Amino acid sequence: MAWLLRPPWPLPALLAWGGAWLLFFALQRVTTPVLALLLASMVAVAASVLGSTWWRRGLIAAGFPLALAFTGLAAVPAWAWLVPLLLLLAVYPLNAWRDAPLFPTPHDALQGLAAQLPLAQGARVLDAGCGLGDGLLALRRAYPGARIEGVEWSWPLRLLCALRCPWAHVRRGDMWRTDWSGYQLVYLFQRPESMERAAAKAQAEMAPGTWLVSLEFAVPGALPQAQLRLPGERVVWIYRMPLSAKTLDGE
């Protein structure tokens, strides 16, 4: 099952390009070349989430339209070639590039979290930067009685996430501008460079006794309340608010 969810490279690119080409040729029989380009490019951009790095995502998303442009098989106006770029920017907005790439939370990554960190029934839990919803699914498995919420800046990802997780409240927004003060737990799967900023935000906004949980990346200089060790040497870092001023400021 894990192989199907994260196929080895370059299989995701080959499948995405092949699917886009097949769809393009099929649609040309029933619609205009511009609409065929749009829909086939949507398939390639949607499939780009299977890439594990930014450059792989770019190759998956851009491979079909670039190949089509070089072959000259599509008689479309010059402006139509902006369509794949606009689609890519919709899924991966520029102001979100400073945050983590779209790395889905593994299915069993939060297994055992509730034993380390019990929450009351109805507690509010936020996945900050929820992407396609893998973190929301893992949080729901850990806390079936919690009120699971997600925030995602990319509107296509937010829409797909809401469709995938109808039981969660998923909204479009900037995770850094979202108020964390009403949550008993905030979950992150970001990048090392983001963790100091996340810790400062949690320290400023979250109430004492609430929790910041980070998959894989620790808060620099802060001592966790607990850890979960996962296969593959991944770690879930569990921090109780407030973080001490000594660990944050190095005093």
C-alpha angles and dihedrals in degrees: 000000000000089000089056093049094047109022116193120264131294093020094082090055094047092048092047094048093045092048092048092050093048092049092047094053092045094049094049088070093059108025145024123293091244093055091044089053091048096050095042090049089051089058091051094047092047090050091051089083086076090069115100096209136036094252092051091050089050092051093049093049098041101036097084100045092043092051091046091051093051094048093050092217094134121071098206131142118263094252091060090072088068089067097083091047092051091048091051091049090050092055095038107029115200094238090056094055091087088065129066122304116247099284110161119224108250115252096250099029095115097039107134094019094115091056091055095037114026117194131198121253109276095019114159113244124185129201102203106209097010098181110182094350105262090129091049090053091050091048091050091052089051096042111023091168097051129100100247118204135176137194123200130172098206107082096207091051091045090052094048091045092052091050091048095046106034091161091062128075103239120180136174114249149111111283090212092056095042113104109243095187097099097054130094091200133021117194124202137184098179133129133281093257091057098052099081090052092047091050092050091050093048091047092051099043113023122087123243112274095029124117141241113198123189127185113222100339124082130211105257111253096356124119113230122227089224144343137218116211114213132192112274092040094282118147133203108215116209120198128183119212131276102044110211117260089229095061093044099043099032092233 
